[in-house]
Amino acid sequence: MLAASVAAFALALGAAACSGKTDEPSTPAAKDAYNAALTAVFNPSDKKGGTIKLAHSSDWDSTDPGDTYYGYSWNFLRLYGRSLVMFKPGPGSESSQLVPDLAEKLGEPSDGGKTWTYKLRAGLKYEDGTAITSKDVKYAVLRSLDKDVFVNGPTYFNDFLALEDGYKGPYKSKGVDTKAIETPDELTIVFHLKTAFGGFDYFAMLPSTVPVPEAKDDGAKYKTHVVSSGPYMFDTYEAEKSFSLKRNPNWDAATDPNRKALPDRYEVQLGVAATDIDNQLISGDLQIDVAGTGVQSATLGKIQGDQELKARADNPSIARLWYTSINPKVAPLDNIECRKAIMYAADRTGYQAAYNGEEAGGAIATSLMPPQVPGAIKDVVWPAGADNKGDLDKAKAALTACGKADGFEVNMAYRSDRPKEQATAESLQQSLGRVGIKLTLKGYPASDYFALYAGKPGFRNGEAKLGMATNGWGADWNDGFGFLSQIVDSRVIRDSGGSSNISVYIPEVDQMIDNALLETDVKKRDALWGQVDKRVMDEAVILPGVWAKALTIRGKGLTNVFVNEAFGMYDYLALGAAQ
């Protein structure tokens, strides 16, 4: 997820409300329940108790709030961690609104937007009953700066905090303080930035502001038992297999207006085959596919052919792009003409089919920002023929221009536990093969895909020579900076790995991002993000695939089900389990 503008801005998408029965309907009237959770609460209830069972086809990237960058993880960790502010758990446009969480209210800017102050609520406690203080939030943010230890996660605080030269966080700069974050008392925290930034509340929403008690921090091992500041705490943790949450006895609902904390437990299974997850959702053995990216192709036909199953499904359009990075650091893709050949030869309909087609998977993408993001462009830089199956003549001409008239060989990475990405890679293997571009496919686990493989420059550019890699991105928040910065700014690429930017090394784009941040007129700023999108597309370093939809099954027995538009999936914080 998955930053913002210099001037404050608001997100608006549209909301509705509905009421429902305590038990999920199974009568013919349930046919009307398809998409019932898109903009309203399906099956509302305040009843407490029960267990929600979730599964993931891979390992978790990390349960550590300072080391995670998957949308499902940000969504889920709100159960055991509280950030300074958060996206409101509500249907429709409500879920795009920022509301105070640990903080009493949203940030107070001063010094022209270069300083932001938050005051914590009184009475906040960890799972062991000790008080949560502003120093714990400061420590949490500073530890997250260490991208050698915490390779995942965004770099917004690294990039914007007014850190002293040489300061590298509490591990490498042990015993050294920084004035970039001040804590004048136990409840007040003050952030000092290098440059004014009107959207800083979006930074305060990041999981890296979830407090960490320094005495309990053991670095990379902290993920095995994150000290809870939310209504749930870790009960069990078995690496790469499962973990579970139980109620935190020291969570005080009086300090937390955003969480109902209805279930007694959450149980998460890891490494479950994606098709098995679908089958268990249908049978009722599971309630949630935690990845939130939609059912697999084999399940799609079952849902479309069964009205009762379809009544348990929702198909949101979300601000997410499925795409393929084209790496200019691996020959012959250091030649733009060779990259152009890929852009022209790719069968975009095959890409779309890998994601379940237009109705269930989404529209063929022609640029980066989805239509929901302000400033999205309509330009088609690399037309794929009248039928979107590729323009082979232009592809062959580009191959000749790059000195590879007979084609070339290149390695392509994909997340091996995501069948749709494997199908994408196989589709591209077939369509590019028509002009002599031979793909050797390399599958890697999603949990470490960015940390150790496709997202690690030394591995992808050197040892593995990954010329192409499947990728996907959902906006950290819904504006051009929130969508683009972490996938097109070359300054976020880290030698230690973990960056979502695999292929964009364009100094001009970096400068364009800085210029857009200085623009205070919203319409002009949105237009500048469109220009950034266009400039990246001109360089042929990203092959856009699909602007996403995600056909998702509502598990049996769930209450309070709705799609959180900020995460593009069901809101895991609001769910209840019918008894």
Residue, then its C-alpha position, 0 to 999 in steps of 0.5 A: m500500500l500500500a503519501a500526500s500533498v502539501a495542502a490538506f485534502a479530503l477524500a470522498l467516495g459516497a456512502a449508504a446505510c442498511s440494516g439486516k438480520t442477525d443471521e446471514p440470509s439463505t432464502p431466495a431473497a438473498k439473491d439481492a445481497y450481491n455487492a451488499a457490502l460495498t457501500a453499506v453494512f451487511n448483517p449488522s450486529d453488536k453481539k460479542g463472542g465467537t471466533i473468526k477464522l482467516a487464511h492466507s496463501s503465503d506467510w505474513d510479510s511481518t506482524d511488526p507494525g514497523d516492518t509491513y507493507y501489505g494492505y491486508s496487514w495494515n488492515f488486520l494489525r489495527l486489531y492489536g495496534r493503535s496508530l496516532v490516527m486511522f482510517k474510520p471503520g465505516p462503509g462507503s466514504e466513511s472509510s476514507q476519512l481520517v479520525p483520531d486513534l491514540a491521539e485526541k484529535l488530528g494533528e495541529p500544524s505550525d511553522g507553516g506546516k513543517t511542525w505537527t503536534y499530537k496529544l495522546r488520550a489519557g488512560l492508554k495501556y499496553e496488554d501488561g497494564t503499563a501506560i502508553t506514552s508519547k516516548d513509545v510512539k517516538y521510539a516506534v517511528l525511529r526504529s522503523l527508519d532502520k531499513d536494514v532491520f525492517v526492510n518492508g514498509p514505506t520511507y515517508f518518515n525517512d524522507f520527510l523528518a528533519l533528522e540530523d546528519g548521520y542519525k540512523g535510528p535507535y539501533k545504529s545510533k544507540g544512545v543518540d537522540t534526535k530533535a526531529i521528534e520531541t516529547p515535551d511530556e508523556l502525552t505530547i509528541v511533536f514532529h519536525l519536518k524538512t519541508a512543509f507537508g499539509g497531509f501529515d495526518y496520513f503519515a500519522m496513520l501509518p503502522s509505524t506510529v503504533p507504540v513500541p515499548e523500548a524495553k520489550d523491543d528485540g528487533a527483528k524478533y519483535k514480530t513474534h509477540v508484538v506488545s498490544s495497544g489494541p483490543y486483541m493481543f497475540d495468543t499463539y505464534e508459529a512462524e510460517k504456519s499460524f498465529s492467533l489473537k485473544r482479547n487484551p484484558n487491559w484494553d479500555a473501550a472508553t479510550d477507543p471510540n473506533r473499535k467494537a471488539l466483537p469476536d473473542r478470537y481471531e485465528v490465522q492459518l498461513g501457507v494455505a493453497a489459494t484454491d483451498i481457501d476459496n473452497q473453505l470459504i464456500s463450505g464455511d470452514l473459513q470466514i476470510d481470505v485475508a489477502g483480500t485480492g479476490v477468488q481464484s479463476a476456478t472459483l469464479g464459475k461456481i459463484q457466477g453459476d450459483q445465485e446463493l453463492k453470488a449472494r455472498a459475494d462483493n466485487p469492489s472496484i478499488a484504487r489498485l493496479w496489477y502490473t509488471s515491472i520492466n527492469p532497465k538494469v538488466a540487459p537488454l532491457d537497458n535499451i528502451e527499444c527492447r522495453k518498447a517491444i514488450m509493451y507492444a507485444a503483450d496481450r493485454t486481454g491475457y493479462q486481464a483474463a489472468y485476473n478473472g476478466e473484466e467483470a470480476g477482475g477489472a479493466i485493462a489498464t493503460s497507465l498507472m493511476p486508476p480512474q478513482v485517483p485524482g489526476a489519472i490520465k487517459d493517454v494510451v502511450w503504448p497501444a496494444g492493437a485494436d483488439n488489445k492482443g498486442d501490436l506485433d508489427k510495432a513490437k518487431a520494429a522495436l526489436t530491430a531498433c534495439g538490435k535484437a531482431d530475432g528476440f531475446e531471453v529474459n527472466m521474469a519473477y512472480r509471486s509463486d503462491r498467487p495463482k493469478e500472478q503465475a497465470t499472468a507470467e504464463s500469459l506474457q510468456q506466450s504473447l511475448g514469445r510470438v515475437g521471439i522474446k523468451l521468458t524464463l519464469k521464476g516463482y518466489p514467495a509473496s512474504d519475501y518477494f520484495a524483501l529478498y527477491a524482486g525488491k532487492p536490487g542486488f538479487r534482481n539486478g545481479e544474481a537472478k537478473l530479473g528483467m521483469a517482475t509481476n507487481g501490484w499496488g494499492a494507494d496508501w491513500n487516494d491522491g497522486f502522491g499516495f498512489l505514485s511515490q512509493i512505486v516511481d520515486s527512485r529515492v525509495i529504492r533501498d539496497s537492503g530490499g523491501s521497496s515496491n519500486i523495482s524498475v523506475y530510475i528516472p531523476e526527472v520523475d524524482q524532481m517532478i514529485d518534489n515540484a508537485l509537493l510544492e503546488t498548493d492548488v489542488k487541481k494544478r497538483d492533481a494535473l502534475w501527478g498525471q504528468v508524473d504518470k505519463r513520464v513514467m509510461d513514456e520510459a516503458v519501465i512499467l507494463p500496466g495490466v489491470w485496474a483492479k476489482a476483487l470478487t470476494i466471498r463473505g464468510k458464513g456467520l459474519t456480521n458487520v461486513f463492509v468493504n473498507e475503501a481505504f484498504g480495498m477489502y473487508d474491514y477486519l476491525a469491524l467484523g463480528a461472528a454470529q453465535 
